[in-house]
Amino acid sequence: MRTHDSIPSDERYGARSGGRRAHARTRRRVATLALAAAATLASGCSMIGRLGYDHFPMLAAWRADTYLSLNAEQKAIASRRIEALHAWHRSTQLDDYAALLRDIRRRVDAGEVDEAQIRAWRLSMFERWKPIADRAAPAVAEVAVTLEPAQMQRLRDEMARDNDKIRREWMPQARAERVEARTKRYVERAELFLGALTAEQKQLARRMAAEVPDGEEQWFAQRLLRQQDLVATFDRIRAERPDPATASVWMREHLMRYAQTRDGPGRPFSESSLAVSDALSARMLAIATPKQRQHLQRKLQEWIDLVESLKPEQSAAAGGSVASN
């Protein structure tokens, strides 16, 4: 039911599943450019509330301005693109999310959830990022080609500030502090789905947190690679000024890296951490109390109802294409 449980919640540059929304905690991920932030809309079990979804274009534009200090013309481009992406997503993607949530609810009710099934759901969410990357790439590229050197420096500065915060919160020198931080994350995530945990479940979370090899530095190296790739992609588009189709291909290649475990020093840690997360979720569910299972069923139904309520009226237009608007 999650995608990147092992990744810090404020991962910004791609599919973000982190932070609590009105109805759930995402993994992840407000994008550097607002259009890349559409990844938050792709997280099946991390659906934002109606208020957040309805106001997503405004919030996304605000995030883009925070990182890049857009001028009036750039803001107009970003707003137009975000509105089109939002309309497309609302008209074409929500049926799929509702179906996935119903399948999860059915399997939970039937007791058919194990580690392999959780992994399959996680991988399926990565697949759901692809159409969003396809739609977002031309939009991000259109803004990227207009960026000025001062805006690129601002982007680097904002990323550096984010990285400093990550270092403080996720990579304390004392291993006991790291284990404590992991335990807290595991417990918070489990309680989102199950409600208050039992003493046995909290002990399980602490034991698994202690058993995970220290690998935050490797994960952080992966994060830096993604950030460097984002800056390099923007710089390439700005310098070479390719035709829109070529720029979109370059941008999509970057966006798709958030649905992949990139080759490099952090890959083994990323893969093992996701496997630990899958195992922890399965074991937590296996020892869940009847009350906790009821809590999970209610939570899933809430998300199903929310997704259904977010769909446009049947008579509404299907929504514009980001690539053509």
N, C-alpha and C positions, 0 to 999 in steps of 0.2 A: 504493500500500500504506500510505499515511499520510493523515492528515486535515489536521492543522494544523502542518506541518513548520516554518512560519515563526513559530509562536507559542511563547513561552517555556514550558519544560516544567512550571513550577509554577503555571500558570494554574489558579486554584482554583475559580472560581465558574461551573461548568457542565461541559461535556464536557472532561475533562482528558486530554491525551494526553500528557503529559510524564513524566520520571523513569524510571529503570530498574526493572522488576519482575523476577520470577524468570526470565522467559523473554523479556522485551522491554522496550524503552523506550517509555513512553506519551507522547502529546501532551498530553499534555494533562491533568492536570486533576483535582484533587480538589475537590469542591464545598464551598461554605461549609457548607451543611447536608449531613449525611451522605447524605441521600436523593438530593440532586442529584449526589453523587459516584458514583452508579450509572453515570454516563457512562463511567467507566473500563471497565465491562463491555461497552461497545458497540464498542470499537475492535478491528476484526477482526484486524489484524496486530499488535495490542498486547495480546494475551491475557496476563493475569496467570497466574502459576503456580497449581497446584492448592492449595497451602497458602494463598496469598493469596486465592484465590477462595472457598475453604471458610470462611476466617475474615473475609471481607469485612464481614459484619454487625457484628462486634466492632470492626474497624478503623474502619468508617464511623462508628459511634457515638462512638468516641474522637475522631475528627476534629470531629464536631459539638460535642462538649463543649469541645474546645480553643477553638473560635471563639465559643461562646455561653455556656459555663459553665451547662449545663442543670441544672435542679433535678430532684428524684427523679421527679416526675410527668411532666415533659418527657422525661426519659430513657426512661421506660416507653413513652410514645407513640412516640418515635423508634425504639426497639428493635423494637417490634411492627411498625411500618411497614417498617423496613429488612428484617426477616426475611421479610415477605410479598413485598416487592419482589424480594429475592434468590431466593425460591422461584419466583416467576413467571418471572424472567429465566432461571433454570436450566432450567425446564420448557418454555419457549416460544421462546427466542431462539438457543440454541446450534446447532440444526440449520442455521439460516440462516448463522451464522458459519462453520460447517464447510463448507457449500456454497460460500461466497465464497472461502474459502482454497483449496479444491480447484480452483476456476476459476482463481485466480491461479497456482497451481502448474502447471496444465495449460498456460496461456498462456505462462508463463515457459519451460516445457519445449519448447513449440512455437516459441518466438521471436516471439510475437505481442504483445509489450509495447512500446508506444510512449508518447509524452507524452500523447496523447489518452486512451489506456486508463488510464493512471495517474490522470488527472484524473477519469475516469468512476468509478474505484474510490473516489477521495476523496469525490466527491459522493454516492456510494451510502452511504458511512459516515455522512454527514450525515443521510440519510434514516433510517438505523437508530437515530438518536437520538430520532426522533419518538415511537415507542411508549414509550420509557423516560420521556420528558418527560410523556407522558400519564399513566403510572402513578405517577410521582414527584410530580407537581404537587399532588394532594390530600394527600399525606403531608406535604410541605413546608408547605403552607398550614395544616395542622392544628397543626403546631408553631409556625408564625409567629404565629398568633393569640394564643398564650400568652406571647410574649416580653415581658420587662420592659425599661424604659428602660436599666437598667444592662447588660443583655445586648446591647442594640443598640449601646451605646457600646463594649462589648468587641469586638463585630464590627467596628466602624469602626477601632478601635485595631489589631486584628489585620491588617486589610486595609492599613492605613498602614504597618505593619512589613513586610509582604510587598512593598509598592510601593517602599519604600526599598531593599530588596534587589534588586529588578528594576532600579531606576535604576543602582545600583552595577555590576551584572553585565552589563547589556545596553545601557547608554547612556553609556559613557565618552566624555569630550569629544574625545579624539584619534581621528580617523577610522581611523588605522592599528590602534588597539586594537579598534575595532568590527569591522574586517575580520578581524582575528585571531580574535575571538570567534565570528564567523559561520563562519569556516573550520573552527574546532574543532567547532562543532555539525554542520556538513555532513559532516565526516569521521566523527564518532562515529555519526551516523545511517546513513551508508553502510556502515560497518563492522559494524553490527548485522546487516545483511542479507547482506553480501558477505564478511565477514571482513576481514583486513588488506588495505589498499588499496595499489596500486602508486604509484610516484612520479608517473606520468602522471595518475592519478586524483586524487591529492592536489593536484597543480597545477591540475587542472580545478576542484576545489572552491575553491581559493584565488582563481582567476580569476573565477569566478562570484560569490563573496562580495564581491569588489572591485567588480564591475559593478553589484551591486544598489544602487540609490539609498538614501541614508540616510533611513530613515523610521521609526526606532524611536519617536521622539516621537509620530508620528501613531498608531502602533500603541498606544502607552501611553495616548493620549487615548481610544482605543476601549475599552481595559481599564477606565479610570476611569468611562466612561459605563456600562459593564455593572455595575460595582460600585455606582454611584449608583442605577442602576435596581433592583438587588437591594434596597438599603436602602429605597428609595422604595416598592417593592412590599410589603416587610415592614411598613413604617410604615402603608401604606394598609390592609392587612388588619387590623393592630392597632387602628387608629383607627375604621374603619367597621364592623368585625366583620360582614362579609356572611355570607350562608348558605354552606355548604361548597361548593356547586356554583360559585357566583360566585367565591369565593376561589381555587378550583382553576383557573378560567379565567384569572384574573390571574396566578397563579403559572406556569401553562403558557406564557403569553405571554412571561414573563421567561425561562424555561428554553429556549424555542425560539430565543432570540437567540444562543445559543452554537452553533447550527447555521446561522447566517446571518452575512453580512457586513453589519453595521449601517451605515446612512447616517450620514455624519459625516466629520470631518477625516481619519480613518485608513482610510477605505474603499479609496481607490486603492492605498495601500501594502499593505493586507491582500491585495487581489486580485492585485497584481503579485508579492508575495512568495510566495503559493501557486503562482502560475504558474511562478516561478523554481524552486521546490522540485520541481514536477512535471518540469520540463525537466532539472534536475540528476539526478533519479532515472532518467529515461529515458536520459540520456547515460552515466551511470555503468554502467547495465546493458548498454548497447550496446558498451562497451569492457571489459566484465568478462572475466576470464580463465576458462578451463574450471574451474579450482579454485574460483573465486569463485561460478560458477554452481552447482557442486555444493554449496557451502556454503549458497547460497540455497535450493536444493531441499531440503536436509536441514532447514534452519530452518523452511520452510513445512510440511514433513511433521511436524516436532515440534509445531508449533502445531495442526495438524489432529488429531494423536493426543491432544494435551492437551485440546482442545475435546471430543473424543469421550469422553475419560475423565471430564470434568466433568459429563456428562449424568446425570440421575437414572436410577435403574433404571426399566425400562419399566413395572413394576408400581406405581411410586410415583404419588402423586397429582399432578395437573397443577400444583399450586401455587395459593396464594390470591391473590385480587385485592387490590392495594394500596388501591384505591379503596373496597373494601367491608370490609376487615379492620380 
